[in-house]
Amino acid sequence: MTDRLSFPFDKHRTVRNIFHRLLDAGASDVLLVGGSVRDFLLGRVSTDFDIEVYGLDFEKIEAALAGNCRTERVGKSFGVLKVGRNIDIALPRTEIKAGVGHTGFEVHSDPNLDPKTAFGRRDFTINAMGLRLDGTLIDFYGGARDLEKKILRAPTAAFKEDPLRVLRAMQFASRFEMTLDQRTAEYCREVAGEFSTLSKERLYEEWKKWALKGRFPSMGLDILKQTGWADLFPQIGALIGCQQNPQWHPEGDVWTHTCLVTNEMAKHIGASRHDTRWGEPYDDQTRIVLMFAALCHDLGKPVVTRRDETGTIRSLGHAEAGVPLAASFLESIKAPGAVIDRVLPLVHEHMAILNTQKLGGVTPRTLRRLANRLWPATVRLWCALCQSDALGCFPPARDDKTIRFQADVWLEAAEREAVRDAKPKPILQGRDLLGRGIKPGPAMGRLLSEAYEAQLNNEINTLEQANRWLEERLEKGCP
């Protein structure tokens, strides 16, 4: 149950000083708990710290820290003292199930609660460990062992009191390459009936962590499938068992393909930090957009997949069919509008590569029109999705000679056309028409729209050409 670890308290002086002050004030125990202990055992640097205090009430804790730390009480039920932005100090607490869902609890802080009982109410054993100032590891439920074996396991049946923990399992599995033990999987199935009680905001927070922090996103999706929770997101669950043409998808059904594509996207996001071909590293919101685009890109297949007269499996029009399904899924988890607005055009256009091949390859016209259709997503993000989609067709797409999408060709061409990260900027603008005596109104709008269309078609490339185009239109009596 106990081991001595060399946690670098000296590098975290504020945390160390808090420990000393609380122990000097008479605390029976002070423990670093939760994610910072887990991350330390994984060899990762943690910037957020949770401290649990035994034997002192809040008033004594505040008095002990007065003059050394500025504290702020937060949380009506949970009773947490915040020190700065990244240190939370709390008492051990008991929770009594008084309703359904994530918020159906009566929570009572109890400074005299024993640590084993307190830790038994945490979500997983890997988060149910504590660390004393002298390096003693408190591990009643085998969290260190589970972390080493990469197993997500509930400490006790109290896990079932909070159904949101199923989605926490999803995002932890994707972050730490973990599988779910069978007893905990059964707990997850037992609480599926409380899914409707979970707030959309909390759903999104867990999906956001899956998208933003997941290095092995398919492992999180596998937990949804294993526990039956994939069906609670019907747009996602419908992918399971939807067959594909083995000529193009030897990897299996749409679910398998989607899992592989999300893994490839996560690899791409990680690699792009060092790959200058892709421009600046993605910010957090863009990473979320890319992961949701990978997850949602084939949602339309279960709707349109059919066998033709020869028995061949076809999914004609699945990109277009997937747009409303992607929208409904993202709205059901309350994804921000700015994320949805960029994911949907990526889903709609992820098969545009086929039309491009038919129309003669990558041309300025193709790029301009694609960039315009994609906006507010971009050609760069589209390239990332198309590349991940191709690599998710295992195993042929692993062969560079047979991969069906060459990102370099598109990125270089888009860079030349200045549409890699933006849509074409209109060359002919309202001020140019005002100079010709055309007043604002429907006529001006029509002319600007027609000029922009000519620009997308590569008929207008300079302001001189735009003015010539305008003169011809006015000579013909337009508008």
N, C-alpha and C positions, 0 to 999 in steps of 0.2 A: 504493500500500500504506500510506502514511503521510500523515496530515494533522494539523494542530494544532487542538486544540479547547480551549475555555475551561471545562473542568470545574471546578465550584466547590469545590476542595479546601479553601479557607479556611473554608467552612461545615461541613466535616467534619474537625475538627482532629485527632481521634484517628487517622483514616485517614492524614492528611497526616504526622503525627508518626511513624507506623509506617513510611511510605515513607522518610522522612529517616533514621531509625535503621538500617533495613536497608541502604540505600545507603551510609551511613557505615561500616557493618560489612563492606562489600566485596561486596555483592550485584552481580552483573553486570547484572541487570535486575530491576525490580519493576513489576508490571503489575496494574492494576485490571482484572478480567476478568468475563465472563458477564453476568448480568442487569442489574447496575448500569450497565454501559456501554450495553447495549441500551436501557434505560429513559432514560438521559441523551439518547441520540440521538432518542428519541421525545418528548422534552420532558416526561418524567415524573419525579417525585421518587422516588428509591429509598431505602429504609431499611436494606437488607441489602447488604453489600459482601464480595466475594471478591477476595482478593489472591494473586497467584501470584509466587513468588520464585525467581529463578535464581542459581546460583552459591554458594548457602549451604545447608548441611545443617540439620536440625532443631535440633541442639544450638546451632549458631551463631545461628540465628534466635531461639531462646529466650534466649540470652545477650544478644543485641542489644536485646531488648525488656525484659529484667529491670530492675526498678526503675521502669519507665515504664508497663508494661501487665501485667496478670495474665493469663497464658495457660493454656490447658487443652488437652491432647492428646485428640483424639477420633478414632474410627474405626480399627479394627485394621488394615484394608487400605489405606485411603485416606490416612491420615496427615495430619490437619488440626489446626491450632492455632486455637482459638477465643479471641477477645478480646471479652469481654462477650457480649451476646446476638446481635449482628448483624454481627460481622466474623469471617470465616474466612480463615486464612492457610494456603496449601498450596504444596507443591513441584509442579512439572510431573511427570506420571507417564506410564508406559507400561502398557498393558494387553494381556495375551496371552490370547486366547480358549482356555479350557481345558475348557469344558463348554458346556451349553446354558442359555438363559434369561438373565435379568437379572443373575444372580449368578455366572455361569460364567466368571469371569475370574481371572487371576493379575495382581495390580496391584503395580507397583514404582515408588516415587518416585525421580526422577532429577534432581538439581539442575542437571546439565549438559546436559539435553535442550534442543534448540533449540525456540524458540517455535512455529515453523511446524508441526513434528511434533506438539507438544503440542496446538495448536489444531485440528489435523486430526482429532483423536479426539473432539472435542466433538460435540454432537448436531446443531446447525444452525449455519449461517454467522452468523445473527444473534446467536448466543451465543459465536461464535468470534472475538471481537475483544478487544483489550487496550488499555489507556490508561496512558501513563506520567505521572509527576508534572508534566512540562512540557507536558502536553496532547497529546503525540504519540499518534495513533491507529494501532494495529497491526492491520491488516485484510488478512490473506493471502488470504482466500477470498471477498471481496466481500460481507461481511455488511452493511455500510452501504448498499450498492446494493440488496441483497435486501430490506432493511428498508424502503427508500424505495419499492420496487416491490411490497412486500407479498407476498413469495415465501418460502416455507419450503424450504430446500435443504440437503442434507447436505454438509458440507465434503469428505468422502471416503467411500469404501466401508466405512470402519470403522463407519459408522452401523449396518450390519447386525449388528454384534456384540452389540447390545443391543435386543431386540425391544420393550422398554418404550417406546422412542423413538417408536413409532407413536402411542401414546396421548399422548405429549408433543406430538406434532404436532397431535393433535386439540385439546388444550387451548390450545396457542399460537395456532392458527388462530382459535379462538373468542375469544381475548383481544385479538388484534391485527389481526383481519380479514384473514387471510392465506390464500393458496392454496398447494398443494403442487406442486413442480415434478415433471415426469414421471419423471426418473431416480430421485428420492427415493421417489416413489410405487411404482416398481418394486422398490426395496429393501424397502419395507414389505410388498409382496406376497410377496417371497422369504422373509421371516422369519415369515410367518403360522403356519408349522408349529411354531414355538416358543412359541406363545401359551399352551399348557397349562403351561409351565414358570414362568410369571409368578405371583408370589404375589398372592393376593386383596387383601392390604393395599396393595400397590403399585398395583394396578388402581384401588382406591378413591381413592388419593391423586390420581391423574390425573383421574378423573371428578369428584372434589371440586373441583379447580381449574377444570374445565370449568364446573361449576355455580356456583361462588362468584365466579369472576373473569371469566367469559365475557360479553362484550358482544355477540358475534355467534355464539351457540351453534350455529346451523345450519351455519356454516362448518366447525366441528369435526366435526359429524355427516357433512357432505359428504366429509370426508377418510376417515372410516370406510367410507363407501359406495365411494369411489374406489379404495380399497386392498383391498376385499374383507373388511375387518375387521369390518364391520357384521354379517356372518354368523357371526362368532365370538361374538357376543352374540345368540343366535337369537331371543330375544323382540323385539329391536330390528330385526334384519335382516328379520324376517317382515313388517314394515310396508312394505317396498319392493315396489311393484307391486300392493298390495292396493287395489282400486278402491273408490270411494265414489260415492254418489248425487250427480251433478253439480248437482242442484237446490239441495243444501245445501252441497256442497263443489266449487265450480267450480275450485278451486285444483289439484286433481289427486288423486293417491293418498294413502294414509294417511301415508306417509313425508314427502311434501311438506307435508301439513297439520301433522304433528308438528314439522317444522323451523320452520314459520311460528309455531306456538304457542310454541315455546321462545324464539324471537326476541321475540315479544310479551311473554312473561314477563320476559325480561331487561330490556326497556324499562320494564315496569311496576315492577320492583324498583328501577331507577334513578330513575324519576320519583316513586315513593312517598316518597322521602326529603324531597321538598318539597311533597307533596300531603297536606294535613292530614285529608282525608276518610278516609284509610286508617290513621290512628292513628300510633303510634310507628314509626320506621324499623325495618325487619326486622333482627334479629340474624343472624349468619352461618349458624347452623344452620337458621333459618327460610328464609333465601334458598336454601339447599341443598334443603330440603324442597320449596319451590315449583318449582325447576327440575326436580327429579326427577319431581314430579307432572305437570308439563307434558310431560316426555319419555315418561312411562308411561301417560298418561291413556287412550290408545286402543290399548293393547297387545292388548286382547281382540278387536279388529275382525277380524284375520286368521282367528280361530277361528270366528267366527259369521257372517261376511258371506256372504250368499246373494242370488240373484236370485229374486224371487217369480214368480207365474204371469204377471204382466204384464211381466216383464223388469226390473222396478225393483230396484235394488241396495238391500238392507236389512242393517243390522247390529244386529238386535234382541238386547238383553241383553249388549252388548259391555262395558258398564261393570262388570257383575258378573264376566264372564269374564276381564276384565283384572286382577282383584285377585291371583289366584295367579300370573299371569305377571309382574306387577310385583314380587311378593314374591320369585319365583325369580331375576329379574334382579338386584334389589338385594342379595339374599343372595349371588349369584355374584360380586359385586364387594365383598362384605363391608362394605356400608353399615351404619352403627350402627343398633342396634335402635330408638333414639329417632327416627331419621329414617324408618325403615320404618314405624313405628307411626303416623306422621302422614301419610305418602304414601298408604298403602293406603285409608283412608277417603275421601280426596280423589278417588282413582281411582274408588272404588265409587259415590260420590255426584255425580260431575260431570254426570250427566244428570238429576239431581233437579229441575232447572228445568222440565223438560217436565211432570212430575207436578204441580208447583206450579201451572202454568198451567191444568191440567185441574181442579184442586181449588179454584180460585177466587182464586189469587194469593197474595201475601205476607201471611199471618195470624200472630198470636201462636202458634197451635198449630203451624203449619208451621215457624216459626223454632225453636221449642223442640225439636221432634222432630228437625229437621235438625241443630241444634247438638249434641244428644245422640248422634246417629248418627256425627257427624264426630269427636267427641272421641277422641284428644287433638289432632287438627286443629281448626280453628275456622271459623266462618262467614266471617270476614275472609279467610282463606286460600282458602276455597272460592270466594268472590267473585273473588279474583285469578285462580284457575284458569278459572272460567267466562268471565270477561272475555277472558282470553288465548285461550281456545278459540274464542270467537266472532270475535275479531279475526284468528284464524288461518284463517278461511274467506275467502280472498281471491278476488275483490275486494268482494263485496256488503257484508261486515261492516265495510268501511272507511267506509261511509256511516252516519253517526250515526242517520239516520232508519230504517235497516233493521237495525241491530245487534240481535242476538237476546238480549242480556243487558244490563240496566241496573244497573250496580253501585251507583249512588247509592241506588236504591230499597231494595235489600237492606241496604246498610250502615246507612242511617238507621233502618230498621225494627229491625235487629238491635241497634243502639245503644239504641233505646227499650226493647227487651226485655232489655237487659243480657246478650245472648248473642253479641255480636260476637267476643269473645275468650275466651269460656268457655262451658261447658255450664250449663244451669240448676242452681242450687244447690237441693238438696231443702229444701222448706219444713218438712215433717214429718220429725222426726229421732228417733233412738232414745230420747233423753232424754224426749221428749214421751210416748212409749209407756210408759217406765218409771214416769212419774208416774201412769199409769192402771193400774199393777199388772201390766203385760205384761212378762214376763221375756225376756231374750235367748234366741233360739232360732229354729227354723224359722217359728213363727207370727209372731214380730216381723218376720222377714225378708220374709214374704209381705205383711204389712200395709204395710211401708215401700215395697216394690216397687209395690204397687197404688196407694199414695198418690202415688208419683212419676209413675206412668203417668197418673193423673188430672191431675197438675200439668202434664205435657207436653201433655195434651189441652185445656188452658186451663180445666179444671173447678175447679182450686184455684189461687188467686192470692195468698192471704194466710194467715197462721197461724190467723186466726179461721175461715176457710173450711176449713182443714185439720182443725181440731178438730171442726168440725161434721161433716165427712166421717167422721172417726174415730168420733164418737158414733153416727152412723147405722150404721156397720159393726158396732159393738159391740152395739147394740140388736138387730141381726139375728142376733146370735150368732156373729159372725166376730171373731177366727179360730176 
